[in-house]
Amino acid sequence: MTPTKGELRRIALLDAAEHVLVTSGNANATMRNIAAASDVRIGHLQHYFPTRSDLMQAVLERVLQRSLAWMRETTGIDLDVGGDAPISRVQTALIFASMMQQQNEPTTVRLYVEIWAMAASDAEIATVLRDFYAHYSGYVEVIVHRAQPGLEASALQAKANSIVALFEGAAIVSAGFAGLRSEGTDIVLLDAIQHLIHGS
């Protein structure tokens, strides 16, 4: 299906927002600068994204959808399909190997870092970030539930949140900011995640 002119414009605006964040940092990711990077008037940007928090919400949602699409493409596993069907250790290893591959892309990690920094001083962006992580953790809950269907809701959420926390920390390490990336670290991380998912 061919995208409409409006959809193409929206994609271009999101591309510009990501570019400004990654190349100029969160302090320069103003609506005015993003509009300038898109070669449009600020009013045109605000037609699609009335506020900066609306824009960051759309950026994060697109990053998550890209990540899920990459995972489907590289593993053949679609978390939106399959319902409560059991998930094996082999499948979860494939899922998390795919996610770890994505962490090798420094611009994606830089994008997250800049939005985290923005959220530290902007309550509306912080709300957007919390909603994003709730959505992200929801996908991880699907994985854990398919591995351990008998878990109570609170335990399921705790495990999913812990896996997200491990991965977000690993993203910083993987991008080279901390200089701690190693094959051995990846193996231990995957073992810890498998334990959380499968319970043994």
Stockholm file with secondary structure:
# STOCKHOLM 1.0

chainA/1-200         MTPTKGELRRIALLDAAEHVLVTSGNANATMRNIAAASDVRIGHLQHYFPTRSDLMQAVLERVLQRSLAWMRETTGIDLDVGGDAPISRVQTALIFASMMQQQNEPTTVRLYVEIWAMAASDAEIATVLRDFYAHYSGYVEVIVHRAQPGLEASALQAKANSIVALFEGAAIVSAGFAGLRSEGTDIVLLDAIQHLIHGS
#=GR chainA/1-200 SS CCCCHHHHHHHHHHHHHHHHHHHHCGGGCCHHHHHHHHTSCHHHHHHHCSSHHHHHHHHHHHHHHHHHHHHHHHHCCCTTSSTTCCCCHHHHHHHHHHHHHHTTCHHHHHHHHHHHHHHHHCHHHHHHHHHHHHHHHHHHHHHHHHHCTTCCHHHHHHHHHHHHHHHHHHHHHHTTSSSCCCHHHHHHHHHHHHHHHHCC
#=GC SS_cons         CCCCHHHHHHHHHHHHHHHHHHHHCGGGCCHHHHHHHHTSCHHHHHHHCSSHHHHHHHHHHHHHHHHHHHHHHHHCCCTTSSTTCCCCHHHHHHHHHHHHHHTTCHHHHHHHHHHHHHHHHCHHHHHHHHHHHHHHHHHHHHHHHHHCTTCCHHHHHHHHHHHHHHHHHHHHHHTTSSSCCCHHHHHHHHHHHHHHHHCC
//
